[in-house]
Amino acid sequence: MLLHFPIIVMLGMFLVASYPLNLVVMFIFYLAGVVDLTYSKLPLYRQRIWNSFGPETISMRRREAYYRGYKRIAFGGALNLLMLVHYSM
């Protein structure tokens, strides 16, 4: 993963520099993350458990979607910060 970091940074800077595309990509990452989180917590919502923190209450089968959702939201947030830095200069 460490070897891929410069490639990811260059891709991020390319996405930040292309104006309408960066908003679409950021929105897609945020939306995909929320969909993954909702999918992972769906059995809890069916049991009327609305507030639960951490993956302890989530079944092992759906924990991967839980972590993937937060990773996608974090990547969307990183893109959002890159856009903020790029357009504030």
N, C-alpha and C positions, 0 to 999 in steps of 0.2 A: 504494500500500500504506500510505503514511503517513496518508492520509486515513481509512483504515479502522481505524486503531489504536484510537480511542475506542470504536467500535462493538464491536470485539473484546474490549476490556477490560470493557465493560458486559455483554456476553454471558458472559464468563468469570466475572464476579462473580455473575451470575444463576445460572450453573451451580454455583458454589461454595455459594451459599446454599440451594439445593434439595438436601437431603441424599442420598436414595438415587439420584437422577438423576446426581449428579456422579460417583459411583463407577462407575456403568455407562458413562458417557461417557468417563471416563478409561481404563477397562479396554478399551473399544472402540478408542480411539486407540492405546494400547499394542499391542494385538493386531493391528490393521491395519498398524502399523509393522513389527512382527516378520514378518508375512506378506509384506509388500513386500520386506523385506531377504532373507528366505528365497527368494523368487521370483527376486530379482536375482542371488543367488549360487548358484542351483541348478546351472548348468553347472559351476561350480567344485567343488561337492560331488560331482558325478558323476565328475569327474576326480580325486577323492580329495584335493583341496586344501582342508583344513579351516580353516587360518589364513591369511587374506589381509587386509591393511589398505589402505583407500583404494579408489577406483574404477578404478585403472589396470588391474587384471586382469579387470574386468567388461566385457562387450561393450557397445558403444555403444547397442545396442537396449535393454539392461536397466539402463542407468545412471539413467534417469529414475525407475524404480521404486526404485533404491537411494537416490537423493536424497529421493524422496517418503517412503520409509520412515523416514529419519532426521528429516524434518520432522514426521511424525506422532508419532514418539516424543518429539521436543522439545515439541510442543504438549501431549501428555499429561503430560510433566514439568512444564510451566508450570502446567497445571491442578492438578497435585499440589501444587506450591508455593503456589498461591493457596489451596487447601484448607487447607494447613498454617498459613498466616498467618491465615486467617479463623477457624479453630477454635481457635487458640492464644490468641486474644484473649478 
